Amino acid sequence: MLIEVRQGDITTERVDAIVNAANSSLLGGGGVDGAIHAAGGPEILAECRDIRKNTYPDGLPTGQAVASGSGRLNARWVIHTVGPVYTTREDRSALLRDCYRNSLAVAARIGATSIAFPLISSGIFAWPKEDAIEQALAGLADPPEPVTTVRLVLFDRTTYALARDRVEK
């Protein structure tokens, strides 16, 4: 499986599903989460409120994933996942890899063949970018059918260059 690496804005990707680096409330936030909610419109928030009410009343657990509609985005679905906050006191790498694996599993269940990911936990959650790239590639290594296209979409040039260089090795 080839993982595509692109620099750009994940909200403009033309794929079946985009992944949202959400917070556990699923009710929007900053960074990628805020951008997806803003670009997708109020329909995403309304669906996330229903998910909270009916499925995850205490919030989406770290490492898990759930799908909603995409509102006004080009994608058909948004898959929300909650990345771990980085700390040197505890190895949370498995949780970060779970974000990718569980998002791929949700994509397969809903019939998505193409999916775009941000670099989860590398923003406000402070995961070091080089290790976040390693964890992403490990988590994306074996996508389930029918997923055939996996894309890592990185907003800034520096992170894109790091990921591109790593993928080319």
N, CA, C and O atoms as a DFTB+ gen file, in Angstrom:
676 C
 N C O
     1  1       0.843      -1.186       0.000
     2  2       0.000       0.000       0.000
     3  2       0.880       1.238       0.000
     4  3       1.791       1.363       0.819
     5  1       0.609       2.133      -0.904
     6  2       1.329       3.395      -0.986
     7  2       0.558       4.454      -0.205
     8  3      -0.641       4.642      -0.408
     9  1       1.257       5.135       0.680
    10  2       0.652       6.243       1.411
    11  2       1.059       7.523       0.697
    12  3       2.246       7.817       0.556
    13  1       0.071       8.278       0.250
    14  2       0.326       9.551      -0.406
    15  2       0.570      10.615       0.659
    16  3      -0.101      10.641       1.691
    17  1       1.527      11.482       0.401
    18  2       1.806      12.599       1.308
    19  2       1.621      13.885       0.521
    20  3       2.208      14.057      -0.547
    21  1       0.810      14.781       1.047
    22  2       0.541      16.049       0.373
    23  2       0.633      17.203       1.352
    24  3       0.377      17.048       2.546
    25  1       0.998      18.348       0.834
    26  2       0.903      19.568       1.615
    27  2      -0.396      20.246       1.206
    28  3      -0.695      20.349       0.017
    29  1      -1.161      20.702       2.171
    30  2      -2.397      21.380       1.823
    31  2      -3.359      21.480       2.980
    32  3      -3.000      21.280       4.140
    33  1      -4.576      21.793       2.635
    34  2      -5.676      21.987       3.573
    35  2      -6.580      20.761       3.498
    36  3      -7.210      20.517       2.469
    37  1      -6.647      20.004       4.561
    38  2      -7.418      18.757       4.554
    39  2      -8.889      18.989       4.247
    40  3      -9.561      18.094       3.733
    41  1      -9.398      20.173       4.554
    42  2     -10.822      20.430       4.322
    43  2     -11.178      20.502       2.841
    44  3     -12.357      20.460       2.490
    45  1     -10.187      20.608       1.974
    46  2     -10.465      20.689       0.536
    47  2     -10.200      19.377      -0.194
    48  3     -10.375      19.301      -1.410
    49  1      -9.782      18.351       0.529
    50  2      -9.475      17.066      -0.103
    51  2     -10.723      16.421      -0.708
    52  3     -11.807      16.453      -0.125
    53  1     -10.538      15.838      -1.887
    54  2     -11.617      15.119      -2.568
    55  2     -11.394      13.624      -2.362
    56  3     -10.804      12.937      -3.196
    57  1     -11.877      13.155      -1.243
    58  2     -11.781      11.750      -0.844
    59  2     -13.123      11.348      -0.253
    60  3     -13.978      12.198      -0.006
    61  1     -13.306      10.062      -0.028
    62  2     -14.556       9.615       0.590
    63  2     -14.666      10.094       2.039
    64  3     -15.741      10.491       2.489
    65  1     -13.539      10.054       2.769
    66  2     -13.570      10.441       4.183
    67  2     -12.327      11.237       4.551
    68  3     -11.223      10.944       4.094
    69  1     -12.529      12.240       5.377
    70  2     -11.392      12.929       5.981
    71  2     -11.439      12.670       7.479
    72  3     -12.508      12.512       8.069
    73  1     -10.274      12.631       8.066
    74  2     -10.183      12.365       9.501
    75  2     -10.002      13.682      10.233
    76  3      -9.203      14.534       9.843
    77  1     -10.759      13.821      11.293
    78  2     -10.712      14.995      12.151
    79  2      -9.939      14.653      13.419
    80  3     -10.291      13.715      14.134
    81  1      -8.892      15.413      13.692
    82  2      -8.171      15.295      14.960
    83  2      -8.999      16.050      15.999
    84  3      -8.746      17.218      16.294
    85  1      -9.977      15.363      16.533
    86  2     -11.000      15.967      17.386
    87  2     -10.586      15.992      18.850
    88  3      -9.600      15.374      19.252
    89  1     -11.364      16.720      19.629
    90  2     -11.247      16.567      21.072
    91  2     -12.381      15.643      21.504
    92  3     -13.301      15.388      20.726
    93  1     -12.327      15.147      22.713
    94  2     -13.276      14.111      23.126
    95  2     -14.730      14.580      23.147
    96  3     -15.642      13.757      23.073
    97  1     -14.956      15.878      23.244
    98  2     -16.333      16.381      23.263
    99  2     -17.009      16.248      21.900
   100  3     -18.237      16.211      21.822
   101  1     -16.231      16.177      20.839
   102  2     -16.718      16.135      19.449
   103  2     -17.445      17.413      19.043
   104  3     -18.116      17.435      18.011
   105  1     -17.326      18.465      19.828
   106  2     -18.105      19.671      19.577
   107  2     -17.288      20.811      18.990
   108  3     -17.661      21.977      19.119
   109  1     -16.176      20.479      18.346
   110  2     -15.347      21.492      17.712
   111  2     -14.243      21.964      18.640
   112  3     -14.265      21.696      19.841
   113  1     -13.306      22.648      18.087
   114  2     -12.168      23.142      18.855
   115  2     -11.275      23.966      17.957
   116  3     -11.754      24.662      17.062
   117  1      -9.974      23.887      18.195
   118  2      -9.022      24.629      17.390
   119  2      -8.355      23.736      16.366
   120  3      -8.728      22.572      16.220
   121  1      -7.385      24.260      15.666
   122  2      -6.585      23.497      14.710
   123  2      -7.426      22.826      13.646
   124  3      -8.364      23.415      13.111
   125  1      -7.076      21.576      13.344
   126  2      -7.794      20.800      12.323
   127  2      -9.270      20.678      12.689
   128  3     -10.138      20.816      11.828
   129  1      -9.551      20.424      13.944
   130  2     -10.928      20.260      14.414
   131  2     -11.762      21.502      14.092
   132  3     -12.854      21.396      13.535
   133  1     -11.248      22.657      14.439
   134  2     -11.967      23.892      14.166
   135  2     -12.131      24.150      12.680
   136  3     -13.183      24.610      12.238
   137  1     -11.083      23.852      11.900
   138  2     -11.135      24.061      10.456
   139  2     -12.189      23.168       9.806
   140  3     -12.924      23.617       8.927
   141  1     -12.267      21.919      10.228
   142  2     -13.245      20.989       9.658
   143  2     -14.664      21.420      10.013
   144  3     -15.546      21.422       9.154
   145  1     -14.887      21.781      11.264
   146  2     -16.226      22.239      11.660
   147  2     -16.607      23.527      10.924
   148  3     -17.753      23.676      10.501
   149  1     -15.664      24.453      10.767
   150  2     -15.954      25.718      10.081
   151  2     -16.259      25.484       8.607
   152  3     -17.226      26.032       8.079
   153  1     -15.440      24.674       7.939
   154  2     -15.627      24.431       6.509
   155  2     -16.850      23.562       6.230
   156  3     -17.531      23.746       5.222
   157  1     -17.126      22.615       7.126
   158  2     -18.238      21.698       6.914
   159  2     -19.589      22.276       7.280
   160  3     -20.619      21.835       6.771
   161  1     -19.585      23.265       8.162
   162  2     -20.832      23.902       8.553
   163  2     -21.516      23.238       9.728
   164  3     -21.003      22.276      10.299
   165  1     -22.681      23.759      10.087
   166  2     -23.377      23.335      11.303
   167  2     -23.887      21.899      11.271
   168  3     -24.206      21.334      12.317
   169  1     -23.969      21.306      10.089
   170  2     -24.460      19.925      10.004
   171  2     -23.538      18.958      10.749
   172  3     -24.006      18.005      11.372
   173  1     -22.242      19.203      10.683
   174  2     -21.292      18.323      11.379
   175  2     -21.498      18.431      12.883
   176  3     -21.555      17.416      13.577
   177  1     -21.607      19.635      13.383
   178  2     -21.821      19.835      14.815
   179  2     -23.125      19.187      15.267
   180  3     -23.173      18.571      16.331
   181  1     -24.172      19.320      14.477
   182  2     -25.453      18.709      14.839
   183  2     -25.326      17.195      14.939
   184  3     -25.840      16.589      15.879
   185  1     -24.643      16.583      13.975
   186  2     -24.451      15.128      14.039
   187  2     -23.584      14.730      15.223
   188  3     -23.849      13.726      15.884
   189  1     -22.552      15.517      15.489
   190  2     -21.683      15.214      16.630
   191  2     -22.444      15.321      17.953
   192  3     -22.200      14.548      18.879
   193  1     -23.351      16.268      18.034
   194  2     -24.190      16.362      19.243
   195  2     -25.033      15.097      19.410
   196  3     -25.183      14.591      20.522
   197  1     -25.581      14.590      18.303
   198  2     -26.354      13.345      18.362
   199  2     -25.478      12.166      18.780
   200  3     -25.899      11.324      19.574
   201  1     -24.261      12.108      18.244
   202  2     -23.333      11.028      18.616
   203  2     -23.038      11.088      20.111
   204  3     -23.030      10.060      20.789
   205  1     -22.798      12.289      20.622
   206  2     -22.544      12.450      22.064
   207  2     -23.755      12.005      22.874
   208  3     -23.614      11.295      23.870
   209  1     -24.919      12.414      22.457
   210  2     -26.143      12.102      23.202
   211  2     -26.441      10.599      23.192
   212  3     -26.808      10.026      24.219
   213  1     -26.280       9.967      22.024
   214  2     -26.742       8.589      21.866
   215  2     -25.662       7.517      21.969
   216  3     -25.972       6.374      22.306
   217  1     -24.406       7.851      21.689
   218  2     -23.371       6.819      21.629
   219  2     -22.242       7.050      22.624
   220  3     -21.801       6.113      23.288
   221  1     -21.775       8.281      22.731
   222  2     -20.642       8.602      23.599
   223  2     -20.995       9.756      24.545
   224  3     -20.470      10.860      24.397
   225  1     -21.886       9.505      25.517
   226  2     -22.301      10.600      26.407
   227  2     -21.159      11.183      27.238
   228  3     -21.230      12.335      27.664
   229  1     -20.123      10.407      27.467
   230  2     -18.972      10.897      28.240
   231  2     -17.839      11.380      27.340
   232  3     -16.760      11.714      27.830
   233  1     -18.071      11.421      26.045
   234  2     -17.054      11.850      25.095
   235  2     -16.390      10.660      24.423
   236  3     -16.408       9.545      24.944
   237  1     -15.808      10.911      23.265
   238  2     -15.120       9.864      22.512
   239  2     -13.787       9.557      23.187
   240  3     -12.984      10.467      23.389
   241  1     -13.534       8.307      23.538
   242  2     -12.269       7.965      24.199
   243  2     -11.059       8.140      23.272
   244  3     -11.168       7.983      22.056
   245  1      -9.942       8.459      23.849
   246  2      -8.687       8.599      23.106
   247  2      -8.391       7.314      22.344
   248  3      -8.481       6.215      22.890
   249  1      -8.035       7.473      21.071
   250  2      -7.688       6.330      20.229
   251  2      -8.854       5.728      19.467
   252  3      -8.651       4.951      18.534
   253  1     -10.068       6.077      19.853
   254  2     -11.252       5.544      19.179
   255  2     -11.641       6.456      18.025
   256  3     -11.103       7.555      17.893
   257  1     -12.576       6.006      17.188
   258  2     -13.009       6.786      16.034
   259  2     -14.494       6.561      15.781
   260  3     -15.043       5.499      16.075
   261  1     -15.129       7.595      15.226
   262  2     -16.548       7.535      14.894
   263  2     -16.785       8.426      13.673
   264  3     -16.104       9.435      13.491
   265  1     -17.749       8.046      12.846
   266  2     -18.020       8.789      11.616
   267  2     -19.268       9.654      11.749
   268  3     -20.211       9.328      12.470
   269  1     -19.235      10.763      11.026
   270  2     -20.409      11.622      10.865
   271  2     -20.484      12.005       9.391
   272  3     -19.592      11.684       8.606
   273  1     -21.546      12.684       9.033
   274  2     -21.624      13.262       7.709
   275  2     -20.604      14.385       7.590
   276  3     -19.925      14.725       8.559
   277  1     -20.501      14.955       6.401
   278  2     -19.451      15.940       6.151
   279  2     -19.965      17.350       5.899
   280  3     -19.175      18.253       5.624
   281  1     -21.260      17.551       5.988
   282  2     -21.782      18.893       5.745
   283  2     -21.414      19.384       4.357
   284  3     -21.717      18.728       3.361
   285  1     -20.757      20.544       4.290
   286  2     -20.415      21.171       3.016
   287  2     -19.031      20.780       2.491
   288  3     -18.577      21.353       1.501
   289  1     -18.358      19.836       3.116
   290  2     -17.031      19.418       2.654
   291  2     -17.134      18.581       1.376
   292  3     -18.202      18.060       1.053
   293  1     -16.018      18.457       0.654
   294  2     -15.984      17.612      -0.543
   295  2     -16.110      16.137      -0.197
   296  3     -16.651      15.366      -0.990
   297  1     -15.631      15.733       0.952
   298  2     -15.693      14.339       1.386
   299  2     -17.141      13.951       1.700
   300  3     -17.991      14.813       1.925
   301  1     -17.403      12.659       1.711
   302  2     -18.741      12.168       2.077
   303  2     -18.905      12.056       3.584
   304  3     -19.993      12.254       4.125
   305  1     -17.778      11.726       4.266
   306  2     -17.829      11.528       5.711
   307  2     -16.658      12.230       6.392
   308  3     -15.630      12.514       5.778
   309  1     -16.849      12.496       7.670
   310  2     -15.764      12.910       8.546
   311  2     -15.635      11.815       9.599
   312  3     -16.614      11.427      10.237
   313  1     -14.426      11.331       9.766
   314  2     -14.157      10.345      10.821
   315  2     -13.408      11.088      11.919
   316  3     -12.305      11.593      11.709
   317  1     -14.022      11.145      13.081
   318  2     -13.468      11.868      14.216
   319  2     -12.669      10.898      15.082
   320  3     -13.133       9.799      15.385
   321  1     -11.477      11.307      15.473
   322  2     -10.659      10.503      16.381
   323  2      -9.963      11.435      17.354
   324  3      -9.636      12.574      17.022
   325  1      -9.743      10.940      18.549
   326  2      -9.119      11.747      19.605
   327  2      -7.714      11.230      19.850
   328  3      -7.527      10.110      20.326
   329  1      -6.730      12.051      19.523
   330  2      -5.339      11.683      19.737
   331  2      -4.921      11.911      21.182
   332  3      -5.549      12.686      21.904
   333  1      -3.867      11.238      21.595
   334  2      -3.356      11.441      22.947
   335  2      -2.519      12.713      23.043
   336  3      -1.911      13.153      22.068
   337  1      -2.504      13.282      24.225
   338  2      -1.622      14.410      24.521
   339  2      -0.234      13.831      24.786
   340  3      -0.101      12.843      25.509
   341  1       0.788      14.434      24.209
   342  2       2.153      13.940      24.390
   343  2       2.661      14.242      25.790
   344  3       2.420      15.317      26.341
   345  1       3.370      13.271      26.353
   346  2       4.044      13.449      27.631
   347  2       5.284      12.568      27.634
   348  3       5.302      11.509      27.006
   349  1       6.309      13.000      28.335
   350  2       7.515      12.176      28.475
   351  2       7.379      11.195      29.638
   352  3       8.225      10.318      29.810
   353  1       6.335      11.336      30.425
   354  2       6.136      10.481      31.609
   355  2       5.469       9.136      31.299
   356  3       5.477       8.227      32.129
   357  1       4.897       9.019      30.108
   358  2       4.156       7.807      29.759
   359  2       4.207       7.619      28.250
   360  3       4.056       8.585      27.501
   361  1       4.417       6.395      27.797
   362  2       4.438       6.109      26.365
   363  2       3.004       5.901      25.884
   364  3       2.369       4.896      26.205
   365  1       2.509       6.852      25.121
   366  2       1.155       6.788      24.587
   367  2       1.143       6.507      23.084
   368  3       0.150       6.757      22.402
   369  1       2.248       5.991      22.587
   370  2       2.382       5.729      21.148
   371  2       1.314       4.775      20.631
   372  3       0.797       4.965      19.530
   373  1       0.978       3.758      21.406
   374  2      -0.029       2.789      20.962
   375  2      -1.380       3.468      20.759
   376  3      -2.108       3.139      19.822
   377  1      -1.715       4.413      21.632
   378  2      -2.969       5.153      21.469
   379  2      -2.957       5.984      20.191
   380  3      -3.970       6.084      19.499
   381  1      -1.811       6.576      19.883
   382  2      -1.717       7.366      18.661
   383  2      -1.874       6.470      17.429
   384  3      -2.593       6.822      16.495
   385  1      -1.209       5.322      17.424
   386  2      -1.378       4.382      16.306
   387  2      -2.829       3.898      16.216
   388  3      -3.343       3.693      15.117
   389  1      -3.490       3.716      17.366
   390  2      -4.898       3.310      17.375
   391  2      -5.793       4.325      16.670
   392  3      -6.778       3.945      16.037
   393  1      -5.460       5.608      16.772
   394  2      -6.249       6.634      16.072
   395  2      -6.302       6.329      14.583
   396  3      -7.364       6.396      13.963
   397  1      -5.164       5.999      14.022
   398  2      -5.092       5.702      12.590
   399  2      -5.776       4.376      12.274
   400  3      -6.574       4.300      11.340
   401  1      -5.475       3.347      13.034
   402  2      -6.059       2.019      12.771
   403  2      -7.576       2.029      12.933
   404  3      -8.298       1.484      12.097
   405  1      -8.057       2.647      14.008
   406  2      -9.504       2.671      14.236
   407  2     -10.219       3.552      13.219
   408  3     -11.357       3.266      12.850
   409  1      -9.574       4.611      12.766
   410  2     -10.168       5.438      11.707
   411  2     -10.263       4.647      10.405
   412  3     -11.265       4.738       9.696
   413  1      -9.223       3.871      10.089
   414  2      -9.277       3.011       8.900
   415  2     -10.384       1.968       9.031
   416  3     -11.076       1.681       8.055
   417  1     -10.558       1.402      10.212
   418  2     -11.614       0.410      10.423
   419  2     -12.997       1.030      10.232
   420  3     -13.874       0.416       9.625
   421  1     -13.191       2.232      10.742
   422  2     -14.461       2.929      10.534
   423  2     -14.659       3.203       9.045
   424  3     -15.754       3.005       8.518
   425  1     -13.611       3.657       8.368
   426  2     -13.698       3.912       6.928
   427  2     -14.143       2.655       6.185
   428  3     -15.006       2.723       5.310
   429  1     -13.564       1.521       6.526
   430  2     -13.935       0.265       5.875
   431  2     -15.402      -0.072       6.148
   432  3     -16.118      -0.501       5.243
   433  1     -15.852       0.118       7.387
   434  2     -17.245      -0.200       7.746
   435  2     -18.243       0.651       6.971
   436  3     -19.325       0.172       6.630
   437  1     -17.897       1.906       6.689
   438  2     -18.839       2.773       5.987
   439  2     -18.671       2.701       4.462
   440  3     -19.418       3.338       3.719
   441  1     -17.698       1.930       4.011
   442  2     -17.506       1.724       2.587
   443  2     -16.621       2.745       1.891
   444  3     -16.651       2.855       0.665
   445  1     -15.833       3.491       2.654
   446  2     -14.924       4.469       2.057
   447  2     -13.753       3.756       1.401
   448  3     -13.189       2.821       1.969
   449  1     -13.389       4.199       0.208
   450  2     -12.211       3.640      -0.465
   451  2     -11.025       4.587      -0.391
   452  3      -9.882       4.162      -0.561
   453  1     -11.284       5.872      -0.139
   454  2     -10.205       6.848      -0.037
   455  2     -10.377       7.663       1.240
   456  3     -11.489       8.016       1.633
   457  1      -9.232       7.952       1.880
   458  2      -9.271       8.634       3.171
   459  2      -8.053       9.541       3.311
   460  3      -6.948       9.192       2.895
   461  1      -8.276      10.704       3.902
   462  2      -7.193      11.661       4.144
   463  2      -7.079      11.929       5.636
   464  3      -8.074      12.151       6.326
   465  1      -5.837      11.904       6.119
   466  2      -5.538      12.113       7.537
   467  2      -4.702      13.368       7.743
   468  3      -3.865      13.704       6.906
   469  1      -4.928      14.061       8.854
   470  2      -3.950      15.051       9.301
   471  2      -2.894      14.315      10.124
   472  3      -3.007      13.105      10.322
   473  1      -1.895      15.005      10.595
   474  2      -0.906      14.407      11.484
   475  2      -1.437      14.562      12.906
   476  3      -1.238      15.592      13.550
   477  1      -2.106      13.536      13.375
   478  2      -2.835      13.561      14.640
   479  2      -1.886      13.792      15.821
   480  3      -0.789      13.236      15.875
   481  1      -2.330      14.611      16.749
   482  2      -1.653      14.942      18.012
   483  2      -0.423      15.821      17.865
   484  3       0.235      16.120      18.862
   485  1      -0.094      16.245      16.644
   486  2       1.143      16.999      16.450
   487  2       0.975      18.507      16.595
   488  3       1.948      19.252      16.475
   489  1      -0.228      18.956      16.847
   490  2      -0.480      20.381      17.033
   491  2      -0.513      20.729      18.507
   492  3       0.504      20.652      19.196
   493  1      -1.675      21.110      18.985
   494  2      -1.847      21.546      20.372
   495  2      -1.529      20.414      21.363
   496  3      -1.220      20.685      22.523
   497  1      -1.601      19.158      20.921
   498  2      -1.293      18.031      21.813
   499  2       0.202      17.744      21.888
   500  3       0.626      16.837      22.604
   501  1       1.000      18.510      21.151
   502  2       2.462      18.625      21.308
   503  2       3.276      17.368      21.006
   504  3       4.401      17.237      21.488
   505  1       2.728      16.445      20.216
   506  2       3.517      15.258      19.861
   507  2       4.648      15.700      18.936
   508  3       4.385      16.409      17.964
   509  1       5.888      15.312      19.197
   510  2       6.992      15.692      18.308
   511  2       6.720      15.211      16.878
   512  3       6.371      14.051      16.661
   513  1       6.881      16.096      15.928
   514  2       6.457      15.817      14.556
   515  2       7.129      14.590      13.937
   516  3       6.458      13.790      13.286
   517  1       8.431      14.429      14.127
   518  2       9.099      13.272      13.516
   519  2       8.535      11.964      14.056
   520  3       8.302      11.027      13.292
   521  1       8.313      11.892      15.367
   522  2       7.740      10.673      15.930
   523  2       6.271      10.537      15.537
   524  3       5.798       9.422      15.313
   525  1       5.549      11.637      15.449
   526  2       4.148      11.571      15.018
   527  2       4.058      10.983      13.608
   528  3       3.143      10.215      13.310
   529  1       4.995      11.340      12.754
   530  2       5.036      10.770      11.398
   531  2       5.297       9.270      11.465
   532  3       4.641       8.498      10.766
   533  1       6.250       8.848      12.301
   534  2       6.540       7.416      12.456
   535  2       5.310       6.652      12.933
   536  3       4.994       5.582      12.413
   537  1       4.620       7.209      13.927
   538  2       3.427       6.545      14.468
   539  2       2.323       6.495      13.418
   540  3       1.612       5.496      13.310
   541  1       2.175       7.569      12.644
   542  2       1.164       7.587      11.588
   543  2       1.440       6.497      10.558
   544  3       0.538       5.750      10.179
   545  1       2.673       6.412      10.113
   546  2       3.014       5.409       9.098
   547  2       2.811       3.996       9.632
   548  3       2.367       3.114       8.896
   549  1       3.128       3.775      10.892
   550  2       2.894       2.452      11.494
   551  2       1.395       2.148      11.569
   552  3       0.971       1.029      11.280
   553  1       0.607       3.135      11.951
   554  2      -0.838       2.938      12.064
   555  2      -1.545       2.785      10.728
   556  3      -2.617       2.184      10.653
   557  1      -0.952       3.323       9.680
   558  2      -1.565       3.280       8.351
   559  2      -1.040       2.134       7.483
   560  3      -1.441       1.999       6.327
   561  1      -0.163       1.326       8.025
   562  2       0.576       0.333       7.242
   563  2      -0.291      -0.709       6.546
   564  3       0.091      -1.177       5.473
   565  1      -1.413      -1.089       7.088
   566  2      -2.178      -2.190       6.517
   567  2      -3.671      -1.862       6.510
   568  3      -4.426      -2.398       7.321
   569  1      -4.102      -0.980       5.595
   570  2      -5.516      -0.593       5.588
   571  2      -6.420      -1.754       5.175
   572  3      -6.067      -2.542       4.298
   573  1      -7.581      -1.854       5.809
   574  2      -8.518      -2.928       5.457
   575  2      -9.248      -2.614       4.157
   576  3      -9.360      -1.452       3.767
   577  1      -9.739      -3.646       3.493
   578  2     -10.571      -3.445       2.305
   579  2     -11.867      -2.809       2.758
   580  3     -12.340      -3.141       3.845
   581  1     -12.460      -1.929       2.006
   582  2     -12.183      -1.546       0.635
   583  2     -11.262      -0.327       0.492
   584  3     -11.161       0.238      -0.597
   585  1     -10.592       0.085       1.571
   586  2      -9.743       1.277       1.504
   587  2      -8.551       1.006       0.584
   588  3      -7.779       0.073       0.808
   589  1      -8.413       1.835      -0.452
   590  2      -7.314       1.675      -1.404
   591  2      -6.422       2.906      -1.488
   592  3      -5.283       2.811      -1.946
   593  1      -6.918       4.052      -1.057
   594  2      -6.148       5.291      -1.101
   595  2      -6.068       5.889       0.290
   596  3      -7.083       6.204       0.910
   597  1      -4.832       6.041       0.771
   598  2      -4.583       6.642       2.085
   599  2      -3.670       7.834       1.864
   600  3      -2.604       7.719       1.258
   601  1      -4.103       8.976       2.364
   602  2      -3.369      10.223       2.142
   603  2      -3.092      10.894       3.486
   604  3      -3.977      10.998       4.335
   605  1      -1.866      11.342       3.664
   606  2      -1.478      12.132       4.828
   607  2      -1.353      13.570       4.326
   608  3      -0.495      13.871       3.497
   609  1      -2.208      14.449       4.830
   610  2      -2.262      15.835       4.364
   611  2      -1.697      16.732       5.456
   612  3      -2.237      16.818       6.558
   613  1      -0.605      17.390       5.124
   614  2       0.123      18.196       6.101
   615  2       0.031      19.662       5.721
   616  3       0.262      20.036       4.571
   617  1      -0.303      20.476       6.689
   618  2      -0.595      21.876       6.423
   619  2       0.651      22.711       6.136
   620  3       0.656      23.534       5.221
   621  1       1.711      22.495       6.925
   622  2       2.882      23.362       6.754
   623  2       3.988      22.664       5.967
   624  3       4.087      21.438       5.948
   625  1       4.805      23.475       5.326
   626  2       5.866      22.990       4.439
   627  2       6.904      22.141       5.174
   628  3       7.357      21.123       4.650
   629  1       7.279      22.554       6.379
   630  2       8.315      21.832       7.128
   631  2       7.873      20.415       7.472
   632  3       8.627      19.460       7.284
   633  1       6.646      20.280       7.978
   634  2       6.135      18.946       8.326
   635  2       5.951      18.102       7.076
   636  3       6.239      16.905       7.082
   637  1       5.476      18.718       6.013
   638  2       5.334      18.000       4.747
   639  2       6.691      17.445       4.285
   640  3       6.787      16.287       3.879
   641  1       7.725      18.271       4.351
   642  2       9.062      17.829       3.916
   643  2       9.558      16.673       4.773
   644  3      10.139      15.722       4.249
   645  1       9.339      16.740       6.086
   646  2       9.737      15.639       6.976
   647  2       9.032      14.343       6.587
   648  3       9.662      13.289       6.488
   649  1       7.724      14.429       6.367
   650  2       6.947      13.228       6.035
   651  2       7.320      12.692       4.659
   652  3       7.467      11.482       4.484
   653  1       7.473      13.574       3.689
   654  2       7.843      13.146       2.339
   655  2       9.178      12.419       2.358
   656  3       9.333      11.364       1.742
   657  1      10.154      13.000       3.081
   658  2      11.470      12.366       3.159
   659  2      11.376      10.999       3.833
   660  3      12.037      10.055       3.400
   661  1      10.580      10.882       4.869
   662  2      10.431       9.606       5.589
   663  2       9.753       8.557       4.709
   664  3      10.173       7.400       4.691
   665  1       8.719       8.946       3.990
   666  2       7.987       8.006       3.137
   667  2       8.841       7.539       1.968
   668  3       8.733       6.390       1.541
   669  1       9.691       8.421       1.448
   670  2      10.551       8.059       0.321
   671  2      11.659       7.096       0.710
   672  3      12.241       6.459      -0.168
   673  1      11.972       6.967       1.994
   674  2      13.044       6.060       2.440
   675  2      12.658       4.628       2.380
   676  3      13.458       3.758       2.724
